[in-house]
Every structure is written in structure tokens, then in C-alpha cells.
């Protein structure tokens, strides 16, 4: 099965002039979950439904990185769309999505970077529309540039999250613990929009991905009876 980020990765690879080599790439990885085959987690992928949709605008090589968590969002949220960000051009499919009357788009970004009139706290649109959360999938420095230099986002409401927990993501670290990874942000958006079960499943899926990814890196055996695995049990078929 493929999804939006898988397809974007394939498109990005097709445009590359030289192979993308990830750290630790000598060991074979599962093409579906991107973890070393010894620690593949595909059998544990949760199945949930959500009314919300996700639009991932991904900076350059993000879709190629095995540690990227936008991939996890696409695993769980059926209506996930993914686009490569470019400074001087915009994918026409992205513009079509933003103009689709089925959706109410929200750019998820800190309020301090947006005009006060654009900032909203509610993510439950009126009748006839479903929430479409636009996530800028990049490093924090890159995301700020993307937010400033994407004119097609300027007229959209900005949803500013106030997470109560520190980031649990352990694969790539921000200098600030309150900077969440993309999957953590998506889980908070789902909960805010009333898709609590999907948000809980995504949090649990991120935790297992992180555990298996690091377990493979440090040659730790898989323990399918531990708390991380048990947290996913309610979301399996």
C-alpha cells in the first residue's frame, strides 16, 4: 500500500541527480516503514478513521529521511496530501486542494509569526466543511522561511497550538523541547478537531516507531509485550 508521502518520496528520488544516502543506510530497511528489517513494525500499524485531513508541505529532502514523521501521519490519516515546497513555484495540485470547498484549511503555526486577525483557536469548521490542517514539515529554521515565503498561505487562518507536554520525539532534536515533531503536531490537531481516537493512535504509532528505530540503531531486541506495543493494541484490526 502506498500513500501521499510515499509517492512524494518516489517523485523526489526520480528528480535526484545523485542517490540520497541516509545515515545507517548499510543495513537493509523495510520499504514500507523505513526501519531496519530486523525491527520492522508494519504488523503493528493501527487502523483508525478521522474526519480531519492533513496537508504536508515538505522542505526539499524531508520525504527522503527515514526519520521523517510526516510519513507516520500518512500511515493513519486517509486524507493526507503531501507536496514539495519550492521558493519560486507552487504545485498546482496544492492550490486546487486549498480552493476545494469541502475543506476549511488551517495553517498550523505559532501565533507570534502571524497577524493577530489571522489567528484562531477553534478547529471545528461549520456545516459542510471538514478541517484541513496544513503542516510545514521541515526544521524550525526552514519552517519559518516557508511560512514567510509562501504567498498562497497568507489568506488562510492560522491555528496556534499550546501543547501542555514537552516533545517526546527522540530521533532528531530541536534546541527547544517545546518544538514538537510533525506527527506530534498532527496528533494535537486531530484531538482539537474532535478526532480524539485518531490522535491517540498517532501518538502511540510515533512512540513505537521511535522505539523500534532506536532499538535497531543500538541493537536492542524487540519486546512486543512492553507498554509501547500494548498501547497500540486497541487500534489494531
RAQUIVEN-V786757 format. One record per residue. N is the residue number from 1. RES is the residue in one small letter. PSI is psi in whole degrees, 0 to 359 (* if undefined). OMEGA is omega in whole degrees, 0 to 359 (999 if undefined). BURIAL is 1 if it has 16 or more other C-alpha atoms within 10 Angstrom, else 0. Layout:
N_RES_PSI_OMEGA_BURIAL + N_RES_PSI_OMEGA_BURIAL
This chain:
1_x_136_177_0 + 2_x_165_175_0 + 3_x_185_189_1 + 4_x_318_182_1 + 5_x_323_175_1 + 6_x_314_181_1 + 7_x_321_178_0 + 8_x_321_177_1 + 9_x_316_179_1 + 10_x_319_178_0 + 11_x_319_181_0 + 12_x_320_178_1 + 13_x_322_181_1 + 14_x_334_180_0 + 15_x_348_186_0 + 16_x_140_177_0 + 17_x_341_176_0 + 18_x_156_183_0 + 19_x_144_173_0 + 20_x_123_182_0 + 21_x_111_179_0 + 22_x_157_176_0 + 23_x_140_180_0 + 24_x_23_187_0 + 25_x_358_181_0 + 26_x_327_178_0 + 27_x_142_180_0 + 28_x_137_179_0 + 29_x_153_172_1 + 30_x_128_181_0 + 31_x_344_183_0 + 32_x_313_183_0 + 33_x_350_175_1 + 34_x_7_178_1 + 35_x_153_177_1 + 36_x_142_186_1 + 37_x_328_180_0 + 38_x_339_183_1 + 39_x_23_180_1 + 40_x_137_181_1 + 41_x_14_184_1 + 42_x_325_182_0 + 43_x_345_183_0 + 44_x_7_183_1 + 45_x_124_182_1 + 46_x_158_178_1 + 47_x_113_180_1 + 48_x_161_176_1 + 49_x_151_176_0 + 50_x_146_176_1 + 51_x_335_182_1 + 52_x_159_175_1 + 53_x_159_180_1 + 54_x_137_175_1 + 55_x_110_180_1 + 56_x_120_173_1 + 57_x_110_195_1 + 58_x_134_181_1 + 59_x_122_172_1 + 60_x_260_189_0 + 61_x_10_182_1 + 62_x_318_182_1 + 63_x_342_181_1 + 64_x_342_186_1 + 65_x_127_178_0 + 66_x_334_182_1 + 67_x_1_182_1 + 68_x_133_183_1 + 69_x_355_172_1 + 70_x_328_177_1 + 71_x_319_181_1 + 72_x_325_177_1 + 73_x_313_180_1 + 74_x_333_176_1 + 75_x_322_190_1 + 76_x_322_184_1 + 77_x_111_186_1 + 78_x_316_180_1 + 79_x_70_175_1 + 80_x_133_179_1 + 81_x_145_182_1 + 82_x_135_182_1 + 83_x_146_175_1 + 84_x_134_180_1 + 85_x_136_174_1 + 86_x_140_182_0 + 87_x_322_189_0 + 88_x_2_181_0 + 89_x_163_178_0 + 90_x_139_179_0 + 91_x_124_180_0 + 92_x_335_177_0 + 93_x_329_176_0 + 94_x_316_179_1 + 95_x_321_177_0 + 96_x_319_179_0 + 97_x_315_182_0 + 98_x_334_181_1 + 99_x_353_183_0 + 100_x_123_184_0 + 101_x_349_178_0 + 102_x_336_190_0 + 103_x_150_165_1 + 104_x_104_183_1 + 105_x_144_172_1 + 106_x_125_173_1 + 107_x_120_183_1 + 108_x_110_184_1 + 109_x_154_181_1 + 110_x_139_184_0 + 111_x_331_184_1 + 112_x_344_181_0 + 113_x_2_183_0 + 114_x_155_174_1 + 115_x_140_185_0 + 116_x_325_181_0 + 117_x_344_180_0 + 118_x_341_189_0 + 119_x_132_178_1 + 120_x_157_179_1 + 121_x_344_184_0 + 122_x_139_181_0 + 123_x_33_177_1 + 124_x_95_184_0 + 125_x_169_181_0 + 126_x_181_182_0 + 127_x_142_176_0 + 128_x_356_180_0 + 129_x_151_176_1 + 130_x_148_181_1 + 131_x_137_175_1 + 132_x_108_183_1 + 133_x_123_181_1 + 134_x_116_182_1 + 135_x_129_178_1 + 136_x_104_188_1 + 137_x_101_187_1 + 138_x_177_169_1 + 139_x_164_183_1 + 140_x_319_179_1 + 141_x_317_179_0 + 142_x_320_182_0 + 143_x_320_178_1 + 144_x_319_177_0 + 145_x_316_179_0 + 146_x_319_180_1 + 147_x_319_182_1 + 148_x_328_191_0 + 149_x_29_177_0 + 150_x_85_186_0 + 151_x_334_180_0 + 152_x_349_177_0 + 153_x_350_191_1 + 154_x_330_182_0 + 155_x_5_185_0 + 156_x_149_177_0 + 157_x_148_180_1 + 158_x_121_177_1 + 159_x_118_181_1 + 160_x_119_182_1 + 161_x_150_176_1 + 162_x_75_184_0 + 163_x_140_181_0 + 164_x_341_181_0 + 165_x_155_173_0 + 166_x_159_181_0 + 167_x_137_178_1 + 168_x_355_185_1 + 169_x_130_190_1 + 170_x_0_186_0 + 171_x_323_175_0 + 172_x_134_187_0 + 173_x_138_169_0 + 174_x_161_176_0 + 175_x_344_179_0 + 176_x_131_181_0 + 177_x_339_182_0 + 178_x_0_173_0 + 179_x_111_184_1 + 180_x_155_174_1 + 181_x_169_187_1 + 182_x_319_181_1 + 183_x_323_177_1 + 184_x_318_178_1 + 185_x_315_180_1 + 186_x_320_179_1 + 187_x_319_178_1 + 188_x_321_178_1 + 189_x_317_179_1 + 190_x_316_180_1 + 191_x_320_180_1 + 192_x_328_182_1 + 193_x_2_179_1 + 194_x_2_177_0 + 195_x_59_187_1 + 196_x_319_182_1 + 197_x_318_178_1 + 198_x_321_178_1 + 199_x_319_178_1 + 200_x_319_180_1 + 201_x_320_180_1 + 202_x_320_175_1 + 203_x_315_181_1 + 204_x_324_179_1 + 205_x_320_176_1 + 206_x_318_181_1 + 207_x_318_180_1 + 208_x_319_178_1 + 209_x_313_180_1 + 210_x_317_181_1 + 211_x_314_181_1 + 212_x_320_181_1 + 213_x_311_180_1 + 214_x_327_177_1 + 215_x_319_177_1 + 216_x_319_182_1 + 217_x_321_184_0 + 218_x_12_174_0 + 219_x_40_176_0 + 220_x_140_180_0 + 221_x_154_178_0 + 222_x_133_176_1 + 223_x_96_184_0 + 224_x_357_178_0 + 225_x_4_184_0 + 226_x_177_186_0 + 227_x_323_181_0 + 228_x_317_179_1 + 229_x_318_182_1 + 230_x_331_179_0 + 231_x_338_180_1 + 232_x_344_183_1 + 233_x_316_183_0 + 234_x_347_185_0 + 235_x_6_179_1 + 236_x_153_178_0 + 237_x_*_999_0
